[in-house]
Amino acid sequence: MKLSPKQVNALRHYVKKFDSYLKSNSFSNDLSDREQRVSFYHEELPDKIEDISEIELEEIISNLWASRMWGNKQYLVQKIINENGLGSIKYEIKRLLDTSIPASERYYRALNKINGLGPASITEMLTYIQPEECGIWNRKARDALKILGIEHVNPDKYRLSANEYAIFNQLMLEILNELKNAGISTDYAMDLIFVDFFLFVVSQGLPTVIYNGPIFDHDEIRDLTENIGVMLGFETDTEVNVAHGARVDVVWRTRIGNLGMVTYVFEVHKSGSIDSLLLNLQKAKSNPTVQKVIAISDEAQLKKIEKECEGLPEGFKRDLTFWQVKHVQEVAEKLQSSMEIINSLDLIRGTF
């Protein structure tokens, strides 16, 4: 798989900026962090996975880069353990460590077997296990691919298939070759974590929110909505039944003193029947704890949804709110940046 001359030129446009990063203290810190994580996955985790405790599993998950946006990491980890069971998670991590199985197969199985760990987390773990073969599929990498015009794998996609992840890894190897051809060199391992550093540098040239009308991934926006709720201190769930016949994408819950539980319901609408969406939200509103129901979509779709609300009960319309996808993305990004600043204070020490 070869990059086109145009893509190579776009890549080389960022070489000087990347070379400056390689000479910075930031790279030294990032490199030290990388070496520590790779060492853990190679030298410690294989020997202790059979007897790994809940506390050690918390340390593994909470110290992923993909978890840095979560302020309450203990809540995140406990939620994952509760949803999957400690035994199941240990089994899937053992399978991720088994390099006799193609990386794309391990990625896709773990993505579908471990509830609560998304593609960024799973691919990050695989990168520590096989840094010479596996890349990290996260938002920054996707942004960078857009900037470079590399779309062998759709950068708007949140969850890659097994085959798409295999293609992405081939692309990362090709980018690594082009970096070497451009004269980039270090005294350290030039692997796909090194390429991830490069993609992060490239991604800084694009505005935080990348949005082109109705092009968005339903599952990504669902998960971002859940993450926002957690960062705001709510208890959250995805894909839940909140009332008879009402299964919704996301709920935020909190208990307010003697008033009891308060619930907010979110439905992400990309396509399909607007009537079905509104019926589902009306059923959800029949739950007495539900205070608001929120429809999430692009601006054009939300206008259609609002128009279809004509004639519906006034009480329901009063409790229905609209949230644009681009604003969900913007809020998530800004909250993540805020949490990263707070986490840099190192108020709670991790093992990595």
ChimeraX attribute file (.defattr): number of C-alpha atoms within 10 A of each C-alpha:
attribute: neighborCount
match mode: 1-to-1
recipient: residues
	/A:1	9
	/A:2	11
	/A:3	16
	/A:4	11
	/A:5	9
	/A:6	12
	/A:7	18
	/A:8	18
	/A:9	12
	/A:10	15
	/A:11	24
	/A:12	17
	/A:13	13
	/A:14	17
	/A:15	18
	/A:16	12
	/A:17	13
	/A:18	21
	/A:19	15
	/A:20	10
	/A:21	16
	/A:22	19
	/A:23	11
	/A:24	11
	/A:25	10
	/A:26	11
	/A:27	15
	/A:28	13
	/A:29	10
	/A:30	14
	/A:31	18
	/A:32	12
	/A:33	13
	/A:34	16
	/A:35	14
	/A:36	14
	/A:37	21
	/A:38	18
	/A:39	14
	/A:40	17
	/A:41	19
	/A:42	14
	/A:43	11
	/A:44	11
	/A:45	18
	/A:46	14
	/A:47	11
	/A:48	11
	/A:49	16
	/A:50	12
	/A:51	9
	/A:52	14
	/A:53	13
	/A:54	15
	/A:55	11
	/A:56	15
	/A:57	18
	/A:58	19
	/A:59	18
	/A:60	19
	/A:61	19
	/A:62	23
	/A:63	17
	/A:64	16
	/A:65	12
	/A:66	21
	/A:67	18
	/A:68	18
	/A:69	24
	/A:70	21
	/A:71	21
	/A:72	16
	/A:73	19
	/A:74	15
	/A:75	16
	/A:76	22
	/A:77	22
	/A:78	17
	/A:79	17
	/A:80	19
	/A:81	20
	/A:82	11
	/A:83	14
	/A:84	16
	/A:85	13
	/A:86	16
	/A:87	12
	/A:88	14
	/A:89	19
	/A:90	19
	/A:91	14
	/A:92	17
	/A:93	19
	/A:94	14
	/A:95	16
	/A:96	23
	/A:97	22
	/A:98	14
	/A:99	12
	/A:100	9
	/A:101	11
	/A:102	12
	/A:103	24
	/A:104	21
	/A:105	16
	/A:106	22
	/A:107	24
	/A:108	19
	/A:109	16
	/A:110	21
	/A:111	23
	/A:112	12
	/A:113	14
	/A:114	19
	/A:115	15
	/A:116	19
	/A:117	18
	/A:118	20
	/A:119	22
	/A:120	21
	/A:121	20
	/A:122	23
	/A:123	26
	/A:124	21
	/A:125	27
	/A:126	23
	/A:127	24
	/A:128	25
	/A:129	23
	/A:130	20
	/A:131	20
	/A:132	17
	/A:133	18
	/A:134	27
	/A:135	30
	/A:136	29
	/A:137	25
	/A:138	20
	/A:139	18
	/A:140	20
	/A:141	23
	/A:142	23
	/A:143	24
	/A:144	23
	/A:145	23
	/A:146	18
	/A:147	19
	/A:148	21
	/A:149	17
	/A:150	20
	/A:151	15
	/A:152	13
	/A:153	17
	/A:154	14
	/A:155	19
	/A:156	18
	/A:157	17
	/A:158	20
	/A:159	18
	/A:160	20
	/A:161	15
	/A:162	18
	/A:163	13
	/A:164	15
	/A:165	24
	/A:166	20
	/A:167	17
	/A:168	22
	/A:169	21
	/A:170	17
	/A:171	21
	/A:172	23
	/A:173	20
	/A:174	16
	/A:175	21
	/A:176	20
	/A:177	14
	/A:178	17
	/A:179	21
	/A:180	13
	/A:181	11
	/A:182	14
	/A:183	10
	/A:184	16
	/A:185	13
	/A:186	11
	/A:187	5
	/A:188	9
	/A:189	13
	/A:190	17
	/A:191	18
	/A:192	23
	/A:193	24
	/A:194	20
	/A:195	22
	/A:196	21
	/A:197	19
	/A:198	24
	/A:199	25
	/A:200	19
	/A:201	18
	/A:202	24
	/A:203	21
	/A:204	13
	/A:205	12
	/A:206	13
	/A:207	9
	/A:208	15
	/A:209	15
	/A:210	15
	/A:211	14
	/A:212	9
	/A:213	13
	/A:214	15
	/A:215	13
	/A:216	19
	/A:217	15
	/A:218	19
	/A:219	15
	/A:220	17
	/A:221	23
	/A:222	21
	/A:223	17
	/A:224	18
	/A:225	26
	/A:226	23
	/A:227	21
	/A:228	22
	/A:229	20
	/A:230	22
	/A:231	18
	/A:232	14
	/A:233	15
	/A:234	19
	/A:235	18
	/A:236	21
	/A:237	20
	/A:238	18
	/A:239	12
	/A:240	14
	/A:241	14
	/A:242	22
	/A:243	18
	/A:244	11
	/A:245	11
	/A:246	18
	/A:247	18
	/A:248	22
	/A:249	21
	/A:250	24
	/A:251	25
	/A:252	22
	/A:253	19
	/A:254	14
	/A:255	12
	/A:256	9
	/A:257	7
	/A:258	6
	/A:259	8
	/A:260	9
	/A:261	14
	/A:262	16
	/A:263	21
	/A:264	20
	/A:265	25
	/A:266	25
	/A:267	26
	/A:268	24
	/A:269	21
	/A:270	17
	/A:271	11
	/A:272	8
	/A:273	10
	/A:274	18
	/A:275	12
	/A:276	10
	/A:277	18
	/A:278	21
	/A:279	13
	/A:280	18
	/A:281	25
	/A:282	20
	/A:283	15
	/A:284	25
	/A:285	24
	/A:286	15
	/A:287	14
	/A:288	12
	/A:289	16
	/A:290	20
	/A:291	15
	/A:292	19
	/A:293	25
	/A:294	18
	/A:295	23
	/A:296	25
	/A:297	27
	/A:298	23
	/A:299	16
	/A:300	11
	/A:301	19
	/A:302	20
	/A:303	12
	/A:304	11
	/A:305	20
	/A:306	16
	/A:307	10
	/A:308	13
	/A:309	16
	/A:310	10
	/A:311	8
	/A:312	11
	/A:313	10
	/A:314	11
	/A:315	9
	/A:316	17
	/A:317	16
	/A:318	10
	/A:319	14
	/A:320	21
	/A:321	15
	/A:322	18
	/A:323	17
	/A:324	17
	/A:325	29
	/A:326	21
	/A:327	14
	/A:328	18
	/A:329	20
	/A:330	15
	/A:331	16
	/A:332	22
	/A:333	17
	/A:334	13
	/A:335	19
	/A:336	20
	/A:337	14
	/A:338	13
	/A:339	17
	/A:340	15
	/A:341	13
	/A:342	13
	/A:343	16
	/A:344	10
	/A:345	9
	/A:346	9
	/A:347	8
	/A:348	7
	/A:349	10
	/A:350	11
	/A:351	11
	/A:352	15
